[in-house]
Amino acid sequence: MAEELAAVFFVKKGYTVLEKNYHAPCGEIDLILTVLDTLVFAEVKARRDNGCGLPQEAVTLRKQRQIIRAAQWYLQKKGWCDRQMRFDVLAIDFSDDRRPVIEHITNAFDCANIWV
């Protein structure tokens, strides 16, 4: 449900969805998108309450490494190693029964600063 909501959110913002729940041997990427000339690897995190912290706090260093490895796999398979890219996080808070609160964190982490 959260990933479908995220896909709709991104499409409304002008993104094109290339892949949903992309599985590589080293991990999974929730959404792979393009906007203008940038390839975007997006992690979607959702919470019904904040008792365990904010959704975006669940994107740990370990999770970031896993996403980066899966992105590298995807880029190699497509032959797109020279594409401009970034890693985004879409945090969805479902604690308000009336409507979810969505926070889009652009360039949430950088593979240059993370040893994989």
VOLUM-790787 format. One line per field, with one value per residue: residue number from 1; x, y, z of N, C-alpha, C in turn; chain; residue in three letters. Coordinates in Angstrom, 1 decimal, decimal comma, m for minus. Example, Ala and Ser with C-alpha at 12.3 -4.5 7.8 and 13.67 -1.06 7.14 Angstrom:
nr: 1	2
n_c1: 13,2	12,8
n_c2: m5,7	m2,2
n_c3: 7,8	7,1
ca_c1: 12,3	13,7
ca_c2: m4,5	m1,1
ca_c3: 7,8	7,1
c_c1: 13,2	12,9
c_c2: m3,3	0,0
c_c3: 7,8	7,9
kette: A	A
rest: ALA	SER
END
This chain:
nr: 1	2	3	4	5	6	7	8	9	10	11	12	13	14	15	16	17	18	19	20	21	22	23	24	25	26	27	28	29	30	31	32	33	34	35	36	37	38	39	40	41	42	43	44	45	46	47	48	49	50	51	52	53	54	55	56	57	58	59	60	61	62	63	64	65	66	67	68	69	70	71	72	73	74	75	76	77	78	79	80	81	82	83	84	85	86	87	88	89	90	91	92	93	94	95	96	97	98	99	100	101	102	103	104	105	106	107	108	109	110	111	112	113	114	115	116
n_c1: 0,8	1,9	4,0	2,6	1,1	3,3	4,4	2,3	2,4	5,0	4,6	2,7	4,3	5,8	7,6	8,8	8,0	10,1	10,7	9,2	9,6	12,2	14,2	17,4	20,3	21,6	19,9	16,9	15,1	12,7	11,4	12,3	13,0	12,7	13,5	13,5	16,8	17,7	18,3	16,5	16,7	14,5	13,7	11,0	9,4	7,1	4,9	2,5	2,3	4,5	5,9	8,1	9,8	10,5	9,5	11,6	13,9	14,3	15,8	18,6	22,3	23,1	20,9	21,1	23,5	22,8	20,8	22,4	24,2	22,3	21,4	23,8	24,0	21,7	22,3	24,6	23,4	21,7	23,5	24,0	25,9	27,0	25,0	23,4	22,5	20,6	19,8	16,8	14,5	11,2	9,1	6,3	3,7	1,2	m0,3	m2,3	m5,6	m7,1	m5,6	m2,6	0,7	3,2	6,6	9,2	12,4	14,9	17,9	18,8	20,8	24,3	26,2	29,0	29,9	29,6	30,9	30,7
n_c2: m1,2	1,3	1,6	1,8	4,2	5,9	5,6	6,9	9,4	10,2	10,2	12,2	14,3	14,5	12,4	9,4	6,1	3,4	0,9	m1,2	m2,5	m3,8	m6,5	m7,6	m9,8	m8,9	m7,3	m5,2	m2,7	m0,3	1,6	2,6	5,3	8,0	11,4	14,2	14,2	12,4	9,4	7,9	6,2	5,0	4,7	3,5	4,2	3,5	4,3	3,5	4,6	6,7	5,4	3,7	5,4	7,8	7,2	7,6	7,2	4,5	3,9	2,8	2,8	0,3	m0,5	1,4	0,7	m1,7	m0,9	0,6	m1,3	m2,9	m1,0	m0,6	m3,1	m3,0	m0,8	m1,9	m4,1	m2,8	m1,3	1,3	2,8	5,3	7,1	10,0	10,0	9,5	9,0	8,7	9,1	8,3	9,1	8,0	8,8	7,3	7,9	9,8	9,4	10,6	11,4	10,4	11,6	12,8	12,8	13,8	13,1	14,3	13,2	11,7	10,1	9,4	7,6	8,0	8,5	6,2	3,2	0,3
n_c3: 0,0	0,8	m1,0	m3,4	m3,0	m2,8	m5,5	m6,9	m5,8	m6,7	m9,6	m9,8	m9,3	m11,6	m12,2	m13,7	m13,4	m13,4	m12,3	m9,9	m6,7	m7,2	m7,5	m6,7	m6,5	m4,3	m2,8	m2,4	m4,2	m3,6	m5,4	m8,7	m10,5	m13,0	m13,4	m15,3	m16,4	m14,5	m12,7	m10,2	m7,2	m5,0	m1,6	0,3	3,3	5,8	8,6	11,1	13,6	15,6	17,6	17,3	16,2	13,6	10,2	8,2	9,8	9,8	7,7	7,8	8,1	7,3	5,7	3,7	2,5	1,4	m0,5	m2,2	m3,2	m4,6	m6,5	m7,9	m9,1	m10,7	m12,4	m13,8	m15,1	m16,8	m18,3	m17,7	m16,3	m16,4	m15,9	m14,4	m11,0	m8,0	m4,5	m2,9	m0,2	0,8	3,2	4,9	7,0	8,6	10,8	11,3	10,9	9,0	6,7	5,1	5,9	3,9	3,4	1,4	0,9	m0,7	m2,3	m0,1	0,9	0,1	m2,1	m2,3	0,2	1,6	2,5	0,7
ca_c1: 0,0	2,8	4,7	1,6	0,9	4,6	4,4	1,3	3,0	6,1	4,0	2,1	5,4	6,5	8,6	8,4	8,3	10,7	10,6	8,6	10,1	13,2	15,0	18,7	20,8	22,1	18,9	15,7	14,8	11,3	11,1	13,3	12,3	13,5	13,0	14,4	17,8	18,3	17,8	16,2	16,4	13,7	13,3	9,7	9,2	5,8	4,6	1,2	2,6	5,9	6,4	9,4	10,6	10,0	9,8	12,9	14,9	14,5	16,8	19,9	23,5	23,1	19,9	21,7	24,5	22,0	20,2	23,5	24,6	21,2	21,5	25,0	23,6	20,8	23,1	25,4	22,5	21,2	24,6	23,8	26,9	27,4	23,8	23,3	21,6	20,5	19,0	15,7	13,6	9,8	8,6	4,8	3,2	m0,2	m0,9	m3,5	m6,6	m7,8	m4,8	m1,2	1,6	4,3	7,8	10,1	13,8	15,7	19,3	18,8	22,2	25,2	27,1	30,3	30,3	29,3	31,7	29,9
ca_c2: 0,0	2,5	1,8	2,3	5,6	6,5	5,7	7,9	10,7	10,6	10,4	13,5	15,3	14,5	11,3	8,2	4,9	2,4	m0,4	m1,3	m3,7	m4,4	m7,5	m8,0	m10,8	m8,3	m6,5	m4,8	m1,3	m0,1	2,3	3,1	6,3	9,0	12,7	14,9	13,2	11,8	8,2	8,0	5,0	5,5	3,8	3,9	3,7	3,9	3,9	3,8	5,5	7,0	4,7	3,1	6,4	8,3	6,2	7,7	6,7	3,1	3,8	2,7	2,7	m1,1	m0,5	2,3	m0,1	m2,7	m0,2	1,0	m2,5	m3,3	0,0	m0,9	m4,3	m2,5	0,0	m2,8	m4,9	m1,9	m0,6	2,8	3,2	6,7	8,0	10,8	9,3	9,9	8,1	9,4	8,4	8,8	8,7	8,1	8,7	7,0	8,0	10,6	8,6	11,3	11,3	10,2	12,7	12,3	13,6	13,4	13,5	14,2	13,0	11,3	9,6	9,5	6,4	8,4	8,6	5,0	2,1	m0,9
ca_c3: 0,0	0,9	m2,3	m4,4	m2,7	m3,2	m6,9	m7,3	m5,4	m7,7	m10,9	m9,8	m9,3	m12,9	m12,3	m14,5	m12,7	m14,3	m11,6	m8,5	m5,9	m8,0	m6,7	m7,2	m5,6	m3,1	m2,1	m3,1	m4,3	m3,7	m6,6	m9,5	m11,3	m13,6	m13,5	m16,2	m16,8	m13,3	m12,3	m8,8	m6,4	m3,8	m0,5	0,9	4,6	6,4	10,0	11,6	14,7	15,8	18,8	16,9	15,5	12,3	9,1	7,6	10,7	9,5	6,6	8,5	7,2	6,7	4,6	2,6	1,8	0,6	m1,6	m3,1	m3,9	m5,6	m7,5	m8,7	m9,9	m11,7	m13,4	m14,6	m15,9	m17,9	m19,0	m17,4	m15,3	m16,5	m15,7	m13,2	m10,1	m6,6	m3,6	m2,2	0,8	0,9	4,5	5,0	8,3	8,6	12,2	11,1	10,2	7,8	5,5	5,4	5,8	3,1	3,4	0,3	1,2	m1,9	m2,1	1,3	1,2	m1,0	m2,1	m2,2	1,6	2,3	2,1	0,4
c_c1: 0,9	3,5	3,8	1,3	2,2	4,7	3,5	1,9	4,1	5,6	3,4	3,1	6,2	7,5	8,0	8,9	8,9	10,5	9,9	9,1	11,1	14,1	16,3	19,2	21,2	21,1	17,8	15,6	13,3	10,8	12,3	12,6	13,3	12,7	14,0	15,5	18,4	17,5	17,7	15,9	15,8	13,4	12,0	9,6	7,9	5,7	3,2	1,2	4,1	6,5	7,8	10,2	10,0	10,3	11,2	14,1	15,2	15,5	18,2	21,1	23,5	22,1	20,4	22,7	23,8	21,4	21,3	24,0	23,6	21,2	22,7	24,7	22,7	21,5	23,9	24,5	22,0	22,2	24,5	24,7	27,3	26,2	23,9	22,2	21,6	19,7	18,1	15,0	12,2	9,3	7,1	4,4	1,6	m0,9	m2,1	m4,5	m7,2	m7,0	m3,4	m0,4	2,8	5,4	8,8	11,5	14,6	17,2	19,6	20,2	23,0	26,1	28,6	30,8	30,0	30,1	30,7	30,8
c_c2: 1,3	2,7	2,2	3,8	6,4	6,7	6,8	9,3	11,1	10,9	11,8	14,6	15,3	13,4	10,2	7,0	3,8	1,0	m0,2	m2,6	m4,5	m5,2	m7,8	m9,0	m10,2	m7,4	m6,1	m3,3	m1,1	0,5	2,8	4,0	7,2	10,3	13,6	13,9	12,5	10,5	8,2	6,6	5,4	4,4	4,3	3,3	4,3	3,5	4,3	4,7	5,7	6,4	4,1	4,1	6,8	7,3	6,3	7,3	5,2	2,8	3,9	2,7	1,3	m1,1	0,3	1,5	m1,1	m2,1	0,2	m0,2	m2,9	m2,3	m0,2	m2,1	m3,8	m1,7	m0,9	m3,6	m4,0	m1,2	0,9	3,3	4,7	7,7	8,8	10,1	9,9	8,9	9,0	8,5	9,1	8,2	9,0	7,8	8,5	7,2	8,9	9,8	9,3	11,2	11,1	11,5	12,2	13,3	13,0	13,9	13,2	14,1	12,6	10,8	9,5	8,3	6,7	8,3	7,3	3,9	0,9	m2,1
c_c3: 0,0	m0,4	m3,4	m4,2	m3,1	m4,7	m7,4	m7,0	m6,4	m9,1	m10,9	m9,8	m10,6	m13,1	m13,2	m13,7	m13,7	m13,7	m10,3	m7,9	m6,8	m7,1	m7,4	m6,2	m4,3	m2,3	m3,0	m3,1	m4,5	m5,0	m7,4	m10,5	m12,1	m13,5	m14,2	m16,6	m15,6	m13,0	m10,7	m8,2	m5,1	m2,9	0,1	2,3	5,2	7,8	10,3	12,9	14,9	17,0	18,5	16,2	14,2	11,2	8,5	8,5	10,5	8,4	7,2	7,5	6,6	5,5	3,4	1,8	0,9	m0,6	m2,6	m3,9	m5,0	m6,7	m8,4	m9,6	m11,0	m12,8	m14,3	m15,6	m17,1	m18,7	m18,8	m16,4	m15,3	m16,3	m14,4	m12,3	m8,7	m5,8	m2,8	m1,1	0,8	2,2	4,5	6,4	8,2	9,9	12,2	10,3	9,0	6,6	5,9	5,1	5,0	3,2	2,4	0,7	0,0	m1,6	m0,6	1,8	m0,1	m1,0	m2,0	m0,7	2,4	1,7	1,9	0,2
kette: A	A	A	A	A	A	A	A	A	A	A	A	A	A	A	A	A	A	A	A	A	A	A	A	A	A	A	A	A	A	A	A	A	A	A	A	A	A	A	A	A	A	A	A	A	A	A	A	A	A	A	A	A	A	A	A	A	A	A	A	A	A	A	A	A	A	A	A	A	A	A	A	A	A	A	A	A	A	A	A	A	A	A	A	A	A	A	A	A	A	A	A	A	A	A	A	A	A	A	A	A	A	A	A	A	A	A	A	A	A	A	A	A	A	A	A
rest: MET	ALA	GLU	GLU	LEU	ALA	ALA	VAL	PHE	PHE	VAL	LYS	LYS	GLY	TYR	THR	VAL	LEU	GLU	LYS	ASN	TYR	HIS	ALA	PRO	CYS	GLY	GLU	ILE	ASP	LEU	ILE	LEU	THR	VAL	LEU	ASP	THR	LEU	VAL	PHE	ALA	GLU	VAL	LYS	ALA	ARG	ARG	ASP	ASN	GLY	CYS	GLY	LEU	PRO	GLN	GLU	ALA	VAL	THR	LEU	ARG	LYS	GLN	ARG	GLN	ILE	ILE	ARG	ALA	ALA	GLN	TRP	TYR	LEU	GLN	LYS	LYS	GLY	TRP	CYS	ASP	ARG	GLN	MET	ARG	PHE	ASP	VAL	LEU	ALA	ILE	ASP	PHE	SER	ASP	ASP	ARG	ARG	PRO	VAL	ILE	GLU	HIS	ILE	THR	ASN	ALA	PHE	ASP	CYS	ALA	ASN	ILE	TRP	VAL
END
